[in-house]
Amino acid sequence: MPPANSLKPLQKDRRATNPAFGTRTLKLGTFQTNLDSGCVMSDLDGRLDITWPNTVALAQLADAMEFEALVPVARWRGFGGATDPQGPGFETYTWAAGIAASTRHCGVVSTSHVALNHPIIAAKQSTVIDHISNGRYTLNVVNGWNFPEMAMFGVSLLAHEDRYACAEEWLGIVKRLWTEDERFDHEGKFYKISGGYLQPKPVQHPHPAIMNAGSSERGRHFACRHCDLVFTNIRTHDLATNIAHVAAYHRLAREEYGRAVRVWSNATIVQAETEREARDFYNYYVHDKGDWVAARNVIDTMAAEINKRDYPEQRRNAMAEMMICGWGGFPLVGTKEQIVDGLVGLSKIGLDGVLLSWPRYIEGMREFRDVTYPLLRQTGLRD
Ligand SMILES: Cc1cc2nc3c(=O)[nH]c(=O)nc-3n(C[C@H](O)[C@H](O)[C@H](O)COP(=O)(O)O)c2cc1C
């Protein structure tokens, strides 16, 4: 019997197969291409209409530019309002399996709610996607905050601390299934496993990449201790603040857990021929066409989450605007040169990668491929 965690014949070093571990200075991805409306909350014509051909079209655009991570969002119902953004959508594991089969280069992610997916099922489904993609797969672990969608399952969200304790146990089981040959028993606070078994093992050795986007202090510790890709939001244009913010993740991972992590964020691209036109378009889709009812539902749900986050009324409107504009992504608004400068700026603060979205997802991404990406390549960030 080979020792646990040794490379099996079908396995490969994940640094060679998963583009998220690649050497490009700035990695790129897409966000939420599995859901209706994509990342916007707006009655904008040309926003993402979620059909299988449309989601594949976006994945293949990403594939042509060798994006490193296509990240779907695990969402089970929408946010109401006039457009019910994120209501219709594709479940993330089955989506990732289909996307893996429809692409050749890009990294493919599934997003898993700890509370809704048993760890054996999560490990098994992930393994299938890792085989379909030949080692391009990443598992995004999420703990949930959106209690009405949990209520739909009859599942109550645990208290915040317990949610992360549960996620630690869950991920420990998933990793054991991926890496250990011997059957194992597990008796924990949240799970009981008898004779845990999983074959074949994933393609990636020692196991598939893991990502997490926890933003609380507990979430940041979870991500830095157990995950490879950690996500954070960039909220200011202040260079020094942003550099310190990203560096804090690296320091936490290194100093407390002796690990290295890669820090990613997300951004929304609003591009036009002139900066003025780009700003006008922003105002049009956000202020004229924005689905403020749906956006307020998001913010109110976040605020009413069982931790009772304290969002003052004034801040709620600003947060709603961020949701309408691109689901909280850092807005990059301007000409193609300004968009490239913005991406260079995000790289300079130490981010390893950025998930992108466009208000008119397909049209915007085509323009990016044809007009903006060639300029970005000239910066050397994609070498
Ligand atoms: C890039 C990104 C992707 C996320 N994907 C999901 C998701 O698919 N489903 C979900 O319920 N939450 C998702 N979240 C929310 C986070 O997992 C997390 O619950 C939230 O940031 C609150 O942090 P906390 O859990 O540390 O309190 C995502 C957040 C980000 C930034």
Ligand as a Chemical Component Dictionary entry (heavy atoms), coordinates in Angstrom:
data_LIG
# 
_chem_comp.id                   LIG 
_chem_comp.type                 NON-POLYMER 
_chem_comp.pdbx_formal_charge   0 
_chem_comp.three_letter_code    LIG 
# 
loop_
_chem_comp_atom.comp_id 
_chem_comp_atom.atom_id 
_chem_comp_atom.alt_atom_id 
_chem_comp_atom.type_symbol 
_chem_comp_atom.charge 
_chem_comp_atom.model_Cartn_x 
_chem_comp_atom.model_Cartn_y 
_chem_comp_atom.model_Cartn_z 
_chem_comp_atom.pdbx_ordinal 
LIG C1  C1  C 0 -15.945 36.113 -4.640 1  
LIG C2  C2  C 0 -17.020 35.713 -3.648 2  
LIG C3  C3  C 0 -17.824 34.612 -3.916 3  
LIG C4  C4  C 0 -18.823 34.242 -3.022 4  
LIG N1  N1  N 0 -19.655 33.215 -3.354 5  
LIG C5  C5  C 0 -20.691 32.919 -2.526 6  
LIG C6  C6  C 0 -21.663 31.962 -2.920 7  
LIG O1  O1  O 0 -21.598 31.424 -4.019 8  
LIG N2  N2  N 0 -22.679 31.677 -2.074 9  
LIG C7  C7  C 0 -22.780 32.257 -0.846 10 
LIG O2  O2  O 0 -23.702 31.954 -0.106 11 
LIG N3  N3  N 0 -21.861 33.182 -0.447 12 
LIG C8  C8  C 0 -20.844 33.527 -1.263 13 
LIG N4  N4  N 0 -19.964 34.510 -0.890 14 
LIG C9  C9  C 0 -20.050 35.060 0.487  15 
LIG C10 C10 C 0 -18.878 34.588 1.363  16 
LIG O3  O3  O 0 -18.673 33.206 1.242  17 
LIG C11 C11 C 0 -19.060 34.952 2.831  18 
LIG O4  O4  O 0 -20.155 34.276 3.391  19 
LIG C12 C12 C 0 -19.271 36.422 3.034  20 
LIG O5  O5  O 0 -18.183 37.107 2.443  21 
LIG C13 C13 C 0 -19.389 36.776 4.529  22 
LIG O6  O6  O 0 -18.185 36.491 5.195  23 
LIG P1  P1  P 0 -18.178 35.649 6.559  24 
LIG O7  O7  O 0 -18.693 34.269 6.243  25 
LIG O8  O8  O 0 -16.727 35.608 6.971  26 
LIG O9  O9  O 0 -19.030 36.357 7.544  27 
LIG C14 C14 C 0 -18.992 34.942 -1.795 28 
LIG C15 C15 C 0 -18.196 36.060 -1.541 29 
LIG C16 C16 C 0 -17.243 36.481 -2.469 30 
LIG C17 C17 C 0 -16.411 37.717 -2.173 31 
# 
loop_
_chem_comp_bond.comp_id 
_chem_comp_bond.atom_id_1 
_chem_comp_bond.atom_id_2 
_chem_comp_bond.value_order 
_chem_comp_bond.pdbx_ordinal 
LIG C1  C2  SING 1  
LIG C2  C3  SING 2  
LIG C2  C16 DOUB 3  
LIG C3  C4  DOUB 4  
LIG C4  N1  SING 5  
LIG C4  C14 SING 6  
LIG N1  C5  DOUB 7  
LIG C5  C6  SING 8  
LIG C5  C8  SING 9  
LIG C6  O1  DOUB 10 
LIG C6  N2  SING 11 
LIG N2  C7  SING 12 
LIG C7  O2  DOUB 13 
LIG C7  N3  SING 14 
LIG N3  C8  DOUB 15 
LIG C8  N4  SING 16 
LIG N4  C9  SING 17 
LIG N4  C14 SING 18 
LIG C9  C10 SING 19 
LIG C10 O3  SING 20 
LIG C10 C11 SING 21 
LIG C11 O4  SING 22 
LIG C11 C12 SING 23 
LIG C12 O5  SING 24 
LIG C12 C13 SING 25 
LIG C13 O6  SING 26 
LIG O6  P1  SING 27 
LIG P1  O7  DOUB 28 
LIG P1  O8  SING 29 
LIG P1  O9  SING 30 
LIG C14 C15 DOUB 31 
LIG C15 C16 SING 32 
LIG C16 C17 SING 33 
# 
